[in-house]
């Protein structure tokens, strides 16, 4: 059934043992003091890992790489990095860092000019730190940087700073000129201590620092891992979760999948993680909720569940379908009402009672930040489909409920027991009439795709506007009706 296919795709995105496909997804982790861009790559049982400690203003920063099966040539030096396509060449400084497993770990400093070249490429080839060149896939990192900027604004606000009042320090008197090796504290030198200190300066109208606030001070002995970012990389890289691991503080991620923006998070305390994933609409803070679980927590294959968003939420019904994935996991898809979706970003727990002995309790605290990042992904998605994100429009009130009927189900699809999801983009003129319909994500069933556009073109109506061209994104889920 359809839900099984969705669940398998989501499970494949989670860390697992065995060979891993090279096309890992970009993620942005919202840690208490950092926004970390990360991605797994490679095809062996032990994966390579790229992470960027993103500056809250620029979304870029230094790169940390964990590479299995290689050793570094020394402890530091100058790397040669080539971006393809285009052939741009960078020569940054690199430092070796100690990893807690068999992988080599290096830290690479990259400036803004270097990042401009990297974001324009698909592959970054690094020579110098290792015996042979290492190629790193960077295609799509520009979208992750955009999401990291959203994370950065949240971080700055949490520190008491106005994100729109930040000052760019690039120029002749950059921070690199403020602190030199001569300023290194003698006692830290004697003890072999190094680390990273993050400071927020308050600047007066004359450009003079008025106050300083230390945000983070990480002191490390010589040879220790380079801060929390490598620790995070190692945690994310675990091939299989340890037994009885508490995942209540697992990080939210937003995956920029092809034609999808997927919020996801692992939860549960058993040896095999459960996964919450939301295929977020690019036009709204809603979508399909899929729970992938190691044990079945519902009765039957479909029905109505009682869903509660805590704290303060009232119990409300939600349609669901569920089934086995074929990989010793079970998946359930929930369809929430619009008023329920409004409460999701601020809720801490999602309780789902689908008729089993006990309800499913899903920790969702902090999901609001993931929705903010997903909006950036959604705007990119709409632009990739040729739509203006600022010219999106909803159907007139009440139209959506009566748009499709059971009689619209294509006869050939009924006979073939075919179901599916069709995502379409409708172009709308100033009078509110649809002028074109394009399938942006196909169900792979021609009659379902064609009927989706036919119904939208003939029945949908929109409010008039002074804009000559607007767009409407629509999801049509075809499910064979029960008679």
N, C-alpha and C positions, 0 to 999 in steps of 0.2 A: 504494500500500500504506500501511498505518497509520503506519509509521515516517516516511514522507515528510511526512505532516500534522504530526506532532510537530516535526520538524526545521524546517519552515517557520515554525511559531509561535515557536520559539526564535530563529530568525534575525531575525524581525521585531523582537525585543526588543533586538537589537544595534544600535549606531550605524550608520547608512548614509546615503548621499546621497539627494537627492530629498525629496519631501513626506513629513513624518512625522506619524503620527496623534497627536491631542492627548492620548490616554490613555496617557502614559508611565508606567513603573513606578517605584515608590519603591525606592531602594537605600540601603545603608549601607556606606560604605567604611571599612575598618580601615587607616588609615595609621599610621606609627610613633608619632606624637604626637597624633593626632586621630581622632575618630569623626565622619564627615561624612555627614549625610543628604543625598540628592540626587535630583533628578527632572528630566527633560526635558519640555517641553510646547510647544504651538504646532503649526501645520500647514504652515509654510513650509520651504524647503530649509535655512534657518539657524534652528536651534531656540532657544527660550528655555530658561533653566536656573535652577532654584532649588536652593540648597544651604544647609544649616544646620550650623554648627560646633558639634556637640552637646557640651554639658557632660557630663563622665563621670558626674556624680551625677544630673542631671535628664533628660538626653537631649535638652535644648533648648538654644538659644543664639541668637546673632545670625544674621540671614538675609542671604544674598548672592543678588542677582538679576542675571542677564545677559539683556538684552532687545534683540533686533535691531530696526533700523528706527526707533529713537527716540533722542532726546538728553535729557540731564538739564537741569533748569532750575537752574543754579548748581552749587555744590559741596556744599551741605548745607542742611538745613532740617527742618521738621516735616511728616511725612506724615499723611494721614488714611486709615486702613485700615478697611474695612467687611467684616465676616464675614457670609456668607449660607449657609444661612438663619439667621435669628435677629436680624440687624441690629446685632450688637455693633460698637462703634466704638472704634478704638485710635488714639492720636496719638503714635507713636514718632519719634525723631530718625533722620534718614537722612544718609548721606555718599556722595558720588560717588566711585567708584574707577575707575582707568584699566584698560581691557581691551586685550588685544593684537589684537582684531579689531574689526569694525564695531559690535559690540553695546555698549549702555550697561550699566555695572556700578554697582550701588549696594549699600550695606551698611545694614541696618536693625536697630536694637537693639530687642529684644522682651523684656519681663519675664515673670515666671511668670503673672501675671494675664492678660496678652495671649495667652500660649500656651494657657491654659485655654479662651479664646474661640476661638482658631484651630483647636484640635483638635476642637471641637464642630461646625465648619462644613464646607462643601463647597468654597466659593470665597472667595478673599481679593481684594478690589478695592482697589488702591492709588492714591491721588491725591496730587499734590504734586510728586514728583520729576520727573515727565514732563509733556509738554504735554497729554496726554490720559490718562485712567485706564487702568490695566493690571490685568487680572483674572488671578489665579493659581489653578490648581486645587490644593486642599489636602486633598481627601477622602482618607482613609486614612493621613494623616501620623501619626496616633496610633499605628498599628502600627509605622511606621518609628521613632518615638521609643522605643517599647518595645524594638525591636531595638538601637537606639543605646545604651540603658541597659545591655544585655548587653555590647556592645562597651566601654562605659565601665568596667564591672567588670573586664574583661580589661585595660584600659589602667591602671587604678588598681593592679591586682595587679602589672603589669609595672614600675610605679614604686616598688614596695615598700610600698604602702599596703593596709590591710585595707578592702575595699569596705563592710563592715558596721560600720566604726568611723569613718565620715566624719561631719563636723559640718556642719549646715545653718547658713549664715551670714546668712540672712535675718533681718530684725528691725531694731530701732532702731540698732544699731551694725553696719550692713552694710558690705561692702567699699567701697561707693560713698562712705562717710564716711571711710574710712581714708586714701585717696590723693586729693589735690586738684590743681588746676592749679598751685598754688604749689609743689608738689613736683617739677615738671618740671625735669630737669637742665638747667642753662643751656647746656652745650656741645651738648646734643641740640637745644635750641631754635635756637641759632646755626646749626647745620648742617642745620636743617629735617628732622630725623629723627623718625620715629614708628614704632610697632610694638606688638606684643603679647608680653607676658611671662607665662608660666604658672609658678606656684610652688606647691609642696606644702609645707604647714606641718605640723609635728608638734606636737601640743597635749598639755600635761601635765594631770593630774587637776584642777588648779586653774583650768584654762582659759587658761593662758599658753603662748604659742608657745615651744617648746623648741629647734626646729631648723627650717631652711628648705632647700629643695632646688629649684633652678631647673630646670624640666622643659623649657622651650622659650623661647628669646628671639629673636624675629624683628625685626630692625631694618631699616627701609625708608626710603629717601629720599622726600622729599615728592613726591607724584604717582605713586609706584610702585604696582603692584598690591597689594591688601590681603592680603598673606600667601599661604600655600600654598593656601587654599581656592579663590581665583580661578584659580590655576594648575591645580588639579585640575579645576575646572569647565571650563576651556578644553580640557584633555586629554580629558575625558569627552565633550565636545561636538564633537570632531573629526568632520566629516562622513564622511571616509573615511580609514582609516589610511594613513600614508605607507609607501612601499615599504621592505621589509626592516626593519621596526620590531621590536625585541626586546620581546616581551610576557611574558618570564619573570617579571616583577614586577607583572603586571597584578593589579588588585584583585579580591577575591572580592565577589560581590554576592548578596543574597537578595531575590528578587522576590516581592512579595505579589500573585500573580496570582489571578484569580477561581477559588476552590476549589483552589488549588495554592500550594505554597511551593517555589520553584525556586532552588536554588543555581546560580550560573553564573560563568564566567570565560573571557576570551579568552586564547588562547595561540598560539604559532607566531611565525615571523619573516618571513613573506612579505607581499605587498601586501594579501592578503585574510585576515582572522583566522579561525582555527579557534575553535570554542566548545565548552566542556564545560558541560553542564547536568544537574542531578539533580533530578528531581521527587520531593521528599522526603516520605515518609510522615509524617503528623502524629503518629503513635503510635510511631515508631521512627527510628533513624538509618540509614535505607536507602531505596531507591526505584529508579527507572529511571535509568540513566546513558545520556545521549545525547551523542554526539560529532558535531558538524557541521563538515565539513572541505572545503577547496577542491579536494582531490583524493582519489580512491578509494584506500584503504589496506587493502583486503581482497579476497578472491576469492570470487565467488558472491554469494548473497543471504541466506544464513543458515548457521549452523554452530556449531562450538565453538571458541572462542579460548583461547589460553594467556595468562592474566593474572597479572602479577607486581606486587606492591606493594613498592617499594623505599624505604629500605634494609631489609634483613633479611627481606623477604617471600619466601615460597615460591611457586613457579609452580603455579597451579590453573586448572582449566577453567571457562569461563563461556559460556553460550549467548548468541548474538548474531543479530540480523537487521539488514540494511543495504540501502541503495538510494540512488538519486539523488533530489534534492528538486525538480528542475525549474528551479532557479535557479543552475545551474552550481556547486552544492554537493552534497556527499554526506553521508549520515547513517548512523550505526551505533548501535544500542541494545544495551547490555550488561545481562545479568542475573547479578549476582554472588551467590554463596552467602553464608549468614549469617556464616560464619567469616571470609570475605573482607571483609565490611562492617565487622567489628570492627576491622580493621587500617587502614581508609581514613582515619579522622580524624588519625592520627599519621604517615601515609606522606608522602613527598615527591614520588614519581614513580609514575604508573600506566603500566605497559607492557602493551600489547595486541598480541599476535601472532595475526592472523586469516588467516594464510596468504599475505600479500603479501611483497614482496622484503625489506622491513624493518618492524619493529614500530612501532606508534604510541607515542610517548613523551609523556605528558601531565604537566606540572608541577602538583602538587596540594599543595605545601607550604602550610600555613596553613589548609587546608580545615576543620580542626577548629573554628576560630572561626566559620566560616560555618555549621557544623552547630549550634553553640550558638545563633546568631541564628535559624536555621531552626526550632529548638524553640519559640521565642517565637511565631513565625509559626504553627506547628502548633497551639499552644494556642488562639490566636485563631481559627483555622480550625475546630477542634472546637467551640468555644463558638458560632460562627456557625451550626453545624449543630444546635445544641441539646444537645450532649454536655458532660458535666463532664470536663475534661482530667485531673482527679485520680481519676476512676472508670473509666479505660480498662482493658481486660482482653484478654489473648491467649487463643487457643484452647488447649485441653489439648494437651500434647506428642503429636506424631504424628498429630493430627487433620487438620492442614492438608494433609499430603501425600496423604491419601486422600479429601479432601472432594469434589473434582470428578474426573470421569472423562470419557473421550472420548465415552461414550454419552450424556452430558448435553448435548452440543452440539445446540441447537435445529435441527430438520430444515429449517425455512424459511431459517435463516441459512446452513446448509450449502449448500442449493440456490442461494442468492443469493451465495455466496462472500463472506459478511459476517463480519468480525472486529472486535474492539473491546475497550476497557477499561471496566470498570464499577467504580465506587467506591461502597461501601455502608457504612451505619452500622447495626449490629445492637444492639438493646436487650436486656439480659440480666437475669434476675431473680436473687434470692439463691441459688436452687438450681442456677444455672448453665444454665438453659434460656433460649433466645432467645424473646422475647415480641413483637418487632417488627423489621422490616427496612425501611430506607429507602434509596433510591438517591440519593446526594448528588452524584455526577457520572455522567451518563448516557453510554452508548455511542452514543446516538441510534438504537439498534436495539432495539425493544421486547422481542423474544423473548430477547435476551441479558440485558437488564436484569431481566426477570421471572424468568428461570431462575436468575440469580445469587442473588436473594433467596429463591427457593423452596428451592434447595439449602442455603443457609445456615440457613434456618429449620428444615429437616427433619433435617439431618445434623450441624450444629455442636454441640459440647458444651464447657462451660466449667467451671472449678473453682467450687465453692460459695463463698459469702462472706457476711459479716454485713451487707453493703451491699444494700439492697433493689433498687437500680437501678445497673447498670453498662453500659458501652458497648464495642463492638468495631468497629474500622475494618477493612474488608477490601477488597483490590484483586483483582478477577477479570479476568485477561486471556484473552480468548477468541481462540485461534489455531486455524485449521482443521487437524486432525491429518493427518499424512502416513501413508498406508497402503501 
